[in-house]
Amino acid sequence: MLGPSIDSIKGPFERVATPSEAVDRLVRLYDQATQALHGAVDRFLKEGEPPSAATRALFRYPELRLTYTPNGPALSNARAFAKFSEAGVYTTTVTQPADFRAYLLEQLEPLVTEYGAAIEVGVGAQEIPYPYVIESGDELTRGGGADAAELARFFPVPSLATIGDETADGEFDFGPERPLALFDAPRVDYSLRRLVHYTGSDWRAMQPWVLLTNYHRYVDQFVQWGLQQLHAGTGVEKVILPGNLVIDSSISPAEAEARVGTVAWHRFQMPAYHCVRADGRGISLVNIGVGPSNAKTITDHIAVLRPHCWLMVGHCAGLRQSQVIGDYVLAHAYLRRDNILDEAVPLETPIPALAEVQVALQEAVAKVTGDRGEALKRRLRTGTVVTDDDRNWELRWSKERRIINISRAIAVDMESATIATQGFRMRVPYGTLLCVSDKPLHGEIKLPGAANAFYERAIAEHLQIGHYMRLGRGEEKSGGRNKASLLVDSLEAILAALYLDGGWTVARDFILREIVEPELGHMKLETSAIPVMDFKSALQEALQARGGPQPVYALVKEEGPEHKKTFTVEVRLPEPEIGLPAIGRFVSRAQGATKKRAEQEAARQALEHLTNLTQAERAGAGKIGGGT
């Protein structure tokens, strides 16, 4: 028989003098409770003895209680954490206090030293569910042990009735005691176990700086960077991969690469990768996959760890003609079309950009690219990012067009606004830095050939030349090995050295072999996906080489509904010999879903026509537009 309910029973509370003493007592009480729970489960499995009511009363979380009684006017404090807004008694239950020691001290010390709060520690009323203490379910059923249903009759189990975000969402009821933290112990323990399930690594491996991405190729670069930092002696102690595979500096680079190749990351829904530093400033990257649902799920759970910041880094669709594939997008605002947090955070609630995060991200882009001023503005666009829960939002362009135009958005993705809104909701600093991978409104859609080329070039930009540069200590520390300006200068120096040392032929052969031929190979592979040449520029250059006037493009027809128009364009090549005006003889006509695509196709046809005439001239057949 079960004893009476102990939901309203609390153990004795003791007054402690300092935050450090408070954390020490929390640790002792938590250890006593979990040891009692472990022992009771063991006895039940071995002897069939259920816990008594008195024994079960031991399976409870420790509780922290602070009393604030101001003497005079309320203190004014610009700090965003560790402060009281009014007098009262504030409480919360605590789990894993030994692992959260640094965080607890950071929060408690200002409350005691600045506000004079009194601290008490005791046993709370909330029970500790046994699955949060005995992490492996297999050991309970091994050898004919009890099943989960039988254990639930005698031991505490997770209950959704006691797990919620009412405090974070401002829905808690004021009583004699107010919440001291956003998350109490059952809510934290629930998320800690879910983190292990989703990420494939121990929750303790999660670092305070968190990157969230929507593409696995970023994972490859992050892991390689982490291993380089590990063996370069920059403060990284170890790299932890999904499945809790730990690589430290005692493992050779070759062996580390081999172990990385064995990681079964696909077994986990949102695998996480961690670069752990000795100074506590490590970085974790989580591949959250695609969509706002995943973005909310993982941030619901990471939030209980109270990270310093989380950032969305990934791909997006650029919406502006002036953007170039590979440009960066720094989100200053968000248009929420994700349809996932509308009740918790109503759409009319602004989600502001955080100034410190924005400045840090802009400076990071400047360091990596080597660009400043106007050059940086051309590479890094700031503005509104649309987050849509429909990956095929392009198919609803007729319905989405107005709201996107009114918002003056510059990019579309599926996660950024969700992550920012979760940061706002959970009081975690947030930011977004994306890379333009396609421009669907301007004919540059994401198709296999072009996408693969973009991923390979943009994600690991300029690594080969940068590897061989000799840099001063200051330039090395500031990221000079990846600066575009230095890389371009280095390439020019290599070509000049080849020319001076070996002459024109050697330099020409190197350029053809190492630069032109590989690029032509990329173009050949991409021809089945989208145009890989700028035919308009090529046509212009071909005409300039002949000393002729420039081509004229004329829109001759525009038809179809607003959301599915077809444009017909003509390219006209003026006849210099007989002095025809600029609207000269028609050469080619083409259609396209946009004027740009129609112009490119018409230019391609005209270039082909011009190439045939040039070949005929060489054979003595005559000049462009004329006979022999």
ZAMARGU-4260 file (C-alpha; in steps of 0.2 Angstrom, whole numbers, plus 5000, padded with zeros to 4 digits):
<rodrens>
0) 5000/5000/5000 | 5006/5017/4996 | 5007/5030/5010 | 4998/5047/5010 | 5003/5060/4997
5) 5018/5070/5001 | 5015/5084/4988 | 5012/5097/5001 | 5026/5091/5013 | 5042/5101/5014
10) 5057/5097/5025 | 5065/5109/5037 | 5074/5124/5030 | 5091/5131/5036 | 5097/5148/5035
15) 5114/5149/5027 | 5126/5164/5027 | 5133/5164/5009 | 5129/5158/4992 | 5143/5146/4992
20) 5136/5138/5008 | 5119/5137/5000 | 5126/5128/4985 | 5135/5116/4996 | 5119/5112/5006
25) 5109/5110/4989 | 5122/5097/4984 | 5121/5087/5000 | 5102/5086/5000 | 5102/5081/4981
30) 5115/5068/4984 | 5105/5061/4999 | 5089/5060/4989 | 5096/5052/4974 | 5106/5039/4984
35) 5090/5035/4994 | 5080/5033/4977 | 5094/5022/4970 | 5094/5011/4985 | 5075/5009/4985
40) 5075/5004/4967 | 5089/4991/4970 | 5080/4983/4984 | 5063/4983/4975 | 5072/4974/4960
45) 5081/4962/4970 | 5069/4958/4985 | 5052/4965/4978 | 5051/4977/4993 | 5042/4993/4989
50) 5047/5009/4998 | 5038/5014/5013 | 5030/5031/5014 | 5044/5037/5025 | 5057/5031/5012
55) 5047/5039/4998 | 5047/5055/5007 | 5066/5056/5004 | 5065/5056/4985 | 5063/5075/4984
60) 5072/5089/4976 | 5081/5102/4987 | 5073/5119/4987 | 5081/5136/4987 | 5072/5150/4996
65) 5077/5169/4995 | 5068/5182/5006 | 5070/5200/5000 | 5065/5214/5012 | 5071/5231/5006
70) 5075/5245/5018 | 5071/5260/5007 | 5068/5263/4989 | 5070/5249/4976 | 5088/5248/4969
75) 5091/5253/4951 | 5101/5240/4941 | 5104/5239/4922 | 5109/5221/4924 | 5097/5209/4915
80) 5098/5196/4928 | 5101/5193/4947 | 5090/5207/4953 | 5073/5209/4962 | 5059/5220/4956
85) 5050/5220/4973 | 5050/5213/4990 | 5044/5195/4993 | 5049/5177/4996 | 5056/5168/4980
90) 5058/5149/4979 | 5063/5136/4966 | 5068/5118/4967 | 5085/5113/4960 | 5092/5098/4951
95) 5110/5093/4948 | 5117/5107/4959 | 5135/5102/4958 | 5135/5104/4939 | 5126/5120/4940
100) 5137/5127/4954 | 5145/5141/4944 | 5128/5147/4937 | 5120/5147/4954 | 5134/5157/4962
105) 5134/5169/4948 | 5115/5172/4951 | 5115/5172/4970 | 5130/5182/4974 | 5123/5199/4968
110) 5106/5195/4976 | 5115/5194/4993 | 5128/5207/4992 | 5118/5220/4983 | 5100/5217/4989
115) 5104/5209/5006 | 5093/5194/5002 | 5092/5180/5015 | 5095/5162/5009 | 5087/5147/5016
120) 5089/5129/5009 | 5078/5114/5013 | 5069/5099/5005 | 5055/5104/4993 | 5038/5095/4990
125) 5042/5090/4972 | 5047/5072/4970 | 5062/5066/4959 | 5056/5054/4945 | 5067/5038/4945
130) 5071/5039/4926 | 5080/5055/4929 | 5092/5047/4942 | 5093/5029/4934 | 5097/5034/4916
135) 5098/5017/4908 | 5081/5008/4907 | 5089/4992/4902 | 5096/4988/4919 | 5079/4988/4927
140) 5072/4974/4916 | 5088/4964/4915 | 5087/4947/4923 | 5068/4947/4926 | 5067/4964/4934
145) 5051/4975/4935 | 5044/4983/4920 | 5040/5002/4919 | 5022/5000/4924 | 5026/4990/4940
150) 5040/5003/4945 | 5027/5017/4942 | 5016/5010/4955 | 5029/5013/4969 | 5041/5026/4963
155) 5039/5044/4956 | 5038/5045/4937 | 5038/5061/4926 | 5021/5069/4925 | 5017/5082/4912
160) 5006/5090/4925 | 5021/5096/4935 | 5032/5101/4919 | 5028/5117/4910 | 5034/5135/4905
165) 5021/5145/4914 | 5034/5155/4923 | 5043/5159/4906 | 5026/5163/4898 | 5020/5174/4912
170) 5006/5163/4917 | 5011/5158/4935 | 4999/5163/4949 | 5006/5174/4963 | 5005/5166/4980
175) 5014/5168/4996 | 5030/5162/4986 | 5036/5168/4969 | 5046/5159/4956 | 5065/5162/4959
180) 5069/5154/4942 | 5061/5152/4925 | 5063/5133/4926 | 5061/5122/4942 | 5069/5105/4944
185) 5057/5094/4936 | 5057/5105/4920 | 5076/5105/4920 | 5078/5087/4922 | 5065/5083/4908
190) 5075/5094/4896 | 5092/5087/4901 | 5085/5069/4896 | 5078/5076/4880 | 5094/5084/4876
195) 5103/5067/4877 | 5090/5059/4866 | 5090/5072/4852 | 5109/5077/4852 | 5117/5060/4855
200) 5129/5067/4869 | 5129/5070/4887 | 5120/5086/4892 | 5135/5091/4902 | 5145/5092/4885
205) 5134/5107/4879 | 5144/5123/4879 | 5139/5141/4884 | 5140/5147/4866 | 5128/5138/4854
210) 5128/5138/4836 | 5112/5131/4827 | 5113/5126/4809 | 5101/5119/4796 | 5114/5110/4785
215) 5127/5096/4788 | 5141/5104/4778 | 5143/5117/4792 | 5146/5102/4804 | 5160/5096/4793
220) 5169/5113/4794 | 5165/5115/4812 | 5173/5098/4817 | 5188/5101/4806 | 5190/5118/4814
225) 5188/5111/4831 | 5202/5098/4828 | 5214/5111/4821 | 5211/5121/4837 | 5214/5106/4848
230) 5231/5102/4840 | 5236/5120/4839 | 5236/5123/4858 | 5223/5137/4857 | 5214/5132/4873
235) 5202/5118/4866 | 5204/5103/4878 | 5193/5091/4868 | 5181/5089/4854 | 5165/5079/4859
240) 5155/5071/4845 | 5138/5062/4844 | 5138/5046/4853 | 5149/5054/4867 | 5165/5051/4856
245) 5178/5061/4865 | 5194/5067/4855 | 5208/5075/4865 | 5225/5081/4862 | 5233/5064/4866
250) 5225/5057/4850 | 5235/5061/4834 | 5228/5071/4820 | 5227/5056/4808 | 5219/5045/4822
255) 5207/5059/4826 | 5201/5060/4807 | 5199/5042/4807 | 5188/5042/4823 | 5177/5056/4816
260) 5173/5045/4801 | 5166/5032/4812 | 5153/5043/4821 | 5135/5037/4818 | 5128/5055/4819
265) 5113/5049/4808 | 5106/5039/4823 | 5101/5056/4832 | 5088/5068/4826 | 5098/5084/4830
270) 5116/5079/4833 | 5128/5090/4843 | 5146/5093/4842 | 5156/5102/4856 | 5173/5111/4857
275) 5177/5111/4875 | 5189/5124/4882 | 5198/5125/4898 | 5192/5143/4902 | 5174/5138/4900
280) 5171/5148/4884 | 5168/5132/4873 | 5156/5132/4858 | 5143/5119/4853 | 5135/5117/4836
285) 5119/5108/4834 | 5112/5102/4817 | 5094/5105/4820 | 5089/5100/4802 | 5075/5109/4793
290) 5060/5118/4800 | 5053/5129/4814 | 5047/5113/4824 | 5065/5107/4826 | 5071/5124/4830
295) 5058/5126/4844 | 5061/5108/4851 | 5079/5110/4853 | 5079/5127/4860 | 5065/5122/4873
300) 5078/5111/4880 | 5095/5120/4878 | 5087/5135/4887 | 5087/5126/4904 | 5106/5126/4903
305) 5106/5145/4902 | 5118/5147/4888 | 5127/5164/4885 | 5120/5165/4868 | 5113/5155/4853
310) 5115/5160/4835 | 5107/5153/4819 | 5120/5151/4806 | 5114/5143/4789 | 5107/5145/4772
315) 5094/5157/4766 | 5085/5163/4750 | 5091/5180/4745 | 5076/5191/4740 | 5086/5206/4732
320) 5092/5208/4715 | 5108/5216/4722 | 5113/5201/4732 | 5125/5188/4726 | 5126/5170/4730
325) 5138/5168/4745 | 5133/5185/4752 | 5129/5186/4771 | 5113/5191/4779 | 5113/5199/4796
330) 5095/5199/4803 | 5089/5216/4811 | 5071/5210/4811 | 5060/5195/4809 | 5044/5192/4799
335) 5036/5177/4808 | 5027/5165/4796 | 5032/5150/4806 | 5016/5147/4815 | 5023/5139/4830
340) 5025/5151/4844 | 5010/5163/4840 | 5001/5159/4857 | 5016/5159/4868 | 5023/5175/4860
345) 5009/5184/4850 | 5013/5191/4833 | 5011/5209/4838 | 5026/5206/4851 | 5041/5214/4843
350) 5057/5203/4843 | 5071/5215/4844 | 5089/5213/4837 | 5102/5214/4851 | 5114/5227/4849
355) 5129/5218/4856 | 5126/5203/4846 | 5124/5212/4830 | 5140/5222/4832 | 5149/5206/4836
360) 5143/5197/4821 | 5146/5212/4809 | 5164/5213/4816 | 5166/5194/4814 | 5161/5195/4796
365) 5173/5209/4793 | 5188/5199/4801 | 5184/5184/4791 | 5182/5193/4774 | 5194/5207/4776
370) 5181/5219/4770 | 5177/5236/4778 | 5166/5251/4774 | 5157/5250/4757 | 5165/5233/4753
375) 5158/5226/4769 | 5141/5233/4765 | 5141/5225/4748 | 5145/5208/4756 | 5134/5209/4772
380) 5116/5214/4770 | 5106/5219/4786 | 5087/5219/4786 | 5071/5208/4789 | 5072/5189/4788
385) 5056/5180/4784 | 5054/5163/4793 | 5041/5152/4784 | 5035/5135/4789 | 5033/5130/4771
390) 5049/5125/4762 | 5040/5128/4745 | 5034/5145/4749 | 5039/5150/4731 | 5024/5140/4725
395) 5013/5152/4735 | 5022/5168/4729 | 5005/5176/4723 | 4999/5176/4741 | 5016/5179/4750
400) 5021/5193/4738 | 5012/5208/4747 | 5017/5204/4765 | 5035/5201/4759 | 5036/5217/4749
405) 5028/5227/4763 | 5041/5220/4776 | 5055/5225/4764 | 5063/5208/4768 | 5080/5203/4761
410) 5080/5184/4765 | 5069/5169/4768 | 5073/5154/4779 | 5063/5141/4790 | 5071/5143/4807
415) 5079/5160/4811 | 5063/5169/4818 | 5058/5154/4828 | 5076/5154/4837 | 5075/5172/4840
420) 5058/5172/4847 | 5063/5157/4858 | 5078/5167/4864 | 5066/5182/4868 | 5054/5170/4877
425) 5067/5161/4887 | 5078/5176/4891 | 5093/5169/4881 | 5103/5181/4870 | 5101/5177/4851
430) 5106/5182/4834 | 5106/5177/4815 | 5119/5176/4802 | 5114/5168/4786 | 5122/5165/4769
435) 5113/5167/4753 | 5112/5150/4744 | 5099/5154/4730 | 5089/5169/4723 | 5072/5161/4718
440) 5064/5178/4714 | 5078/5181/4701 | 5080/5165/4692 | 5094/5158/4703 | 5085/5143/4711
445) 5093/5130/4721 | 5096/5115/4710 | 5109/5101/4712 | 5123/5106/4701 | 5124/5124/4706
450) 5120/5120/4724 | 5135/5108/4726 | 5147/5120/4718 | 5141/5134/4730 | 5142/5123/4745
455) 5160/5117/4741 | 5166/5134/4737 | 5157/5146/4750 | 5158/5135/4766 | 5177/5132/4765
460) 5182/5148/4756 | 5200/5151/4750 | 5207/5137/4762 | 5221/5131/4750 | 5230/5148/4747
465) 5228/5153/4765 | 5236/5137/4771 | 5253/5142/4763 | 5253/5161/4768 | 5266/5167/4780
470) 5258/5180/4792 | 5264/5190/4806 | 5257/5186/4823 | 5244/5200/4824 | 5237/5196/4807
475) 5237/5177/4811 | 5227/5181/4827 | 5215/5192/4817 | 5210/5179/4805 | 5221/5185/4790
480) 5223/5167/4783 | 5205/5169/4778 | 5204/5187/4772 | 5199/5189/4754 | 5210/5204/4751
485) 5226/5194/4757 | 5221/5179/4747 | 5219/5189/4731 | 5235/5198/4734 | 5244/5181/4737
490) 5237/5174/4721 | 5243/5189/4711 | 5260/5188/4718 | 5261/5169/4713 | 5256/5173/4695
495) 5269/5188/4695 | 5283/5176/4701 | 5279/5163/4688 | 5280/5176/4675 | 5296/5184/4681
500) 5304/5167/4684 | 5298/5157/4669 | 5291/5169/4657 | 5274/5171/4648 | 5272/5153/4643
505) 5275/5146/4661 | 5263/5158/4668 | 5250/5155/4655 | 5251/5136/4657 | 5249/5138/4675
510) 5233/5149/4674 | 5225/5137/4661 | 5229/5122/4671 | 5226/5127/4689 | 5212/5141/4686
515) 5204/5140/4670 | 5202/5121/4667 | 5195/5117/4684 | 5183/5131/4683 | 5177/5125/4666
520) 5175/5108/4674 | 5163/5115/4687 | 5154/5124/4673 | 5152/5108/4663 | 5146/5098/4678
525) 5133/5112/4681 | 5126/5114/4664 | 5111/5102/4668 | 5105/5113/4682 | 5106/5131/4678
530) 5116/5143/4666 | 5133/5143/4672 | 5139/5158/4661 | 5134/5176/4660 | 5129/5176/4642
535) 5125/5194/4642 | 5142/5199/4647 | 5150/5187/4635 | 5140/5194/4621 | 5145/5211/4625
540) 5164/5206/4626 | 5163/5198/4610 | 5155/5213/4601 | 5168/5224/4609 | 5182/5213/4602
545) 5175/5216/4585 | 5174/5235/4588 | 5155/5234/4585 | 5141/5243/4595 | 5133/5235/4610
550) 5118/5224/4609 | 5100/5231/4612 | 5088/5221/4622 | 5069/5224/4619 | 5054/5217/4629
555) 5042/5213/4615 | 5029/5203/4625 | 5023/5201/4643 | 5009/5189/4646 | 5001/5177/4659
560) 4993/5180/4676 | 5003/5190/4689 | 5010/5175/4698 | 5015/5166/4682 | 5020/5178/4669
565) 5030/5174/4653 | 5042/5187/4646 | 5048/5188/4628 | 5064/5197/4624 | 5073/5201/4608
570) 5092/5204/4606 | 5096/5216/4591 | 5114/5218/4585 | 5117/5234/4576 | 5125/5234/4559
575) 5140/5245/4559 | 5143/5243/4541 | 5127/5251/4535 | 5124/5262/4549 | 5107/5255/4555
580) 5101/5263/4572 | 5102/5255/4589 | 5086/5245/4586 | 5095/5236/4572 | 5092/5219/4564
585) 5084/5206/4575 | 5095/5191/4579 | 5086/5181/4592 | 5071/5180/4602 | 5068/5170/4619
590) 5055/5168/4633 | 5057/5166/4651 | 5048/5167/4668 | 5058/5183/4672 | 5065/5196/4660
595) 5083/5192/4666 | 5081/5173/4661 | 5073/5178/4644 | 5088/5190/4641 | 5101/5177/4646
600) 5093/5165/4634 | 5092/5177/4620 | 5110/5183/4623 | 5115/5164/4622 | 5107/5162/4605
605) 5115/5179/4599 | 5132/5173/4605 | 5130/5157/4596 | 5125/5166/4580 | 5140/5178/4582
610) 5152/5163/4585 | 5146/5155/4569 | 5149/5171/4559 | 5167/5173/4567 | 5171/5155/4562
615) 5164/5159/4544 | 5175/5174/4543 | 5190/5165/4547 | 5186/5153/4533 | 5184/5168/4522
620) 5165/5168/4522 | 5163/5187/4526 | 5159/5199/4540 | 5144/5199/4552 | 5128/5204/4544
625) 5135/5205/4526 | 5140/5194/4512 | 5157/5191/4503
</rodrens>
